[in-house]
Amino acid sequence: MSIELPRWMGGVGRALWAAALLMLAISLWMIVARAPIEAQMGIVQKIVYVHVPSAIMTLLAFGLTFAASIAYLTTKSWVWDAIAASACELGLVFATVVMVTGPLWARSAWNTWWTWEPRLTTFLILWILYAGYHVVRASLHASARRTVSSILGVVLFVNLPIVWKSVEWWRGSLHPRNVTMTGEMRETLLFSMAAWFVFLAAAFVTRLRVEWAREAARERDGAPARQAAPGRVSA
């Protein structure tokens, strides 16, 4: 039996990329031309329309890594490992965007690039841990890579609720607990979040196709998967 890339991935991927690029363009226009300038922080406050969506996409991607890792440990189907690895890589990319935009915003809001307050500290730890996931995954032999990566995908998820609740659990946090926006600011933020979600979906399908192609190449080289993944499989 041979593993083939499902045909639907190509069409879905192209449709998602077209929608993502269009929505991101509209989002950029809304940020620049529609959303008003905040009275206290000025134009720098508009970073929120990138910072907040990227943070939410980070949590979603790592959450998918967690779910897919559990599924792999349960079923031993390589496709779940591929989903977990793809989602984790994208989560790290979005987390890096958060780590870049955060200090830019902090410099204006708090007059410092970095401070060891709870949200920033826990998110930095999150970034380091998931970066370590990829280092460990790349260093392991194929026979152990999937199981160890899946265990890490489950264990590292513990840090996500810590990041989410850090502003409530520890005193002295400079991050606001709730950000209330109305009117055009709220509309811009919500649309930006939707645009980034579609972008995440498009990038995920593309990244998953890479993992699928790698698995097919391993099979051709004489290292077949333990279990065929759901999708198009031909004899």
C-alpha positions, 0 to 999 in steps of 0.5 A, a space after each residue: 500500500 502507498 500513501 498519497 497526498 489527499 487531493 482535497 488538500 490542494 484545493 482547500 489550501 489554495 482557497 484558504 490562502 486566497 481568503 487569508 490574503 484578502 482578509 489580512 489586506 482588509 485587516 491592514 486597511 482597517 488598522 491604518 485607516 479605520 481604527 482611531 488612534 488611542 488618546 493616551 498611547 497614540 498610534 503605537 496602540 495599534 500594535 494590539 491588532 497584531 499582538 492580541 490575534 497572534 497570542 490567541 493563534 499561539 494558544 490555538 495552535 499549541 492546543 491543537 498540538 496537545 489534542 493531536 499528541 493525545 490522539 497519537 498516543 492513543 492510536 499510534 497513527 502517524 497522521 496525528 503526529 504530523 498534525 501535532 508537529 505542524 501545529 506546534 511549528 506554527 504556534 512557535 511562529 505566532 509566539 515569536 510574533 507575540 514576543 516581538 510585538 509585545 516589547 514594542 507595545 510595552 515601550 510605549 505603555 510602560 516606558 520599558 522594553 521588558 519587565 519580568 512581570 507574570 504574563 511576560 515571564 510565563 509567555 517567555 517560558 512557554 516560547 522556550 519550552 515549545 522551541 525545545 520541543 522542536 530541538 528534541 524532535 529533531 535530535 531523536 531517531 525516527 523510531 522514538 521521535 513520535 512517541 517522545 514528541 507526543 509526550 512533550 506535546 501533552 506535558 508542555 500544555 500545562 503551561 498554557 493555562 498558567 500563561 492565560 491566568 497569570 494576570 489573575 494568579 499573581 499580583 503586580 502584573 502590568 497586563 490588563 485583565 480585560 481590555 474593553 473596546 467599542 465601536 471601530 476599535 472593537 470591529 477592527 480587533 475582531 476582524 483581525 482575529 478572524 483574518 489571523 485565524 484563516 491565515 493559521 488554517 491556510 498555513 496549517 494545511 500547507 505545513 501538513 502537506 509537507 509532513 504528508 509528503 515526508 511520510 510518503 518519501 519515508 515509505 518509498 525509502 523503505 520505512 513505512 508507517 505503522 498505520 496508514 493515515 486517513 486519507 487517500 490510500 491506494 494499493 
